[in-house]
Amino acid sequence: METAFERADSITPCPIGADGLCCKNCSMGPCRLVGKTDRGVCGATIATVAARNFARAVTVGAASHSDHGRDMAYTLLEAAEGHAPDYGVRDPYKLMEVADFLDVPTKDEEGERRPINDIARDVALAALGEFGKVRGEFYYRKRAPAKRQEIWESLGITPRNIDREIVDLLHRTHIGNDQDAEHILDQTLRCALGDGWGGSMLGTDISDILFGTPAPVRSQANLGVLSEDKVNIIIHGHEPTLSEMIVAAAMDPEMIEYAKSKGAKGIQMSGICCTANETVMRQGVPLAGNFLQQELAILT
């Protein structure tokens, strides 16, 4: 089996692309800005091309991790409305904290605590509203220190909503739009803030609500956690919605007995990559390795 390490040895990185000097954003290119060539066909300078390439990389990351947050909000909504009975609110205290950030009331008109699922539903809807909010403030900016918020305001990079900053940045990098490298990078900062203080942070907070806020645990790491005499199941992926259910299923006595009926001594859970971190910090599932070790785990 070929591994990432073998592919890395056999591939020579493109020196032009490594410096961000190749632009393939339109059909007039690709344009390689090397030697005496300092502008693309459209007139984009080296600085503009490098800024566009960096901006697009940031946009992809922001879209990926923010959409993770959106999925967690949908999961919370489904759980609160009774459509996903295997999920629920495991940390009501974190739910109340997030409700405060999102201006969701936790008490009724008589001052009594509202039902947990009602609060969870409204938190999920408010969180989803952060992605495409038409007007008003980006609620989660309040999680940042006041001084930091002042800096964002002074620079004009306070996020308006999560999705808009992603779309805006891609819009700027298209041919015939923003040619100013510094201007593009300003929006790159705004997009990153919309993810870091928006989508990603919402994803983390809602994961805590659904699966419990992590606490220090003792576990193990590296490929040595794989077992020779058990059924090895490796959790691998981007979001914890499925992995948490896999862990629960693997702990089911019926599943363990089924594994034993086939000659194994049980089930060995371990994890690789992002979602593995979710399960190790909440349930102590050992880490088999990182993204680069996924093929090594299969080989083992």
Secondary structure, DSSP 8 states (H G I E B T S, - for coil): ---HHHHHHH----HHHHTT-EE-SSTT--EE--TT--B-TT--BHHHHHHHHHHHHHHHHHHHHHHHHHHHHHHHHHHHTTS-TT---S-HHHHHHHHHHTT---B-TTS-B--HHHHHHHHHHHHHHHHH--SS--GGGGGS-HHHHHHHHHHT---S-HHHHHHHHHHHHSTTS---HHHHHHHHHHHHHHIIIIIHHHHHHHHHHHH---------BSGGGS-SSSEEEEEESS-HHHHHHHHHHHT-HHHHHHHHHTT-S-EEEEEESHHHHHHHHHH---EEE-GGGHHHHHH-
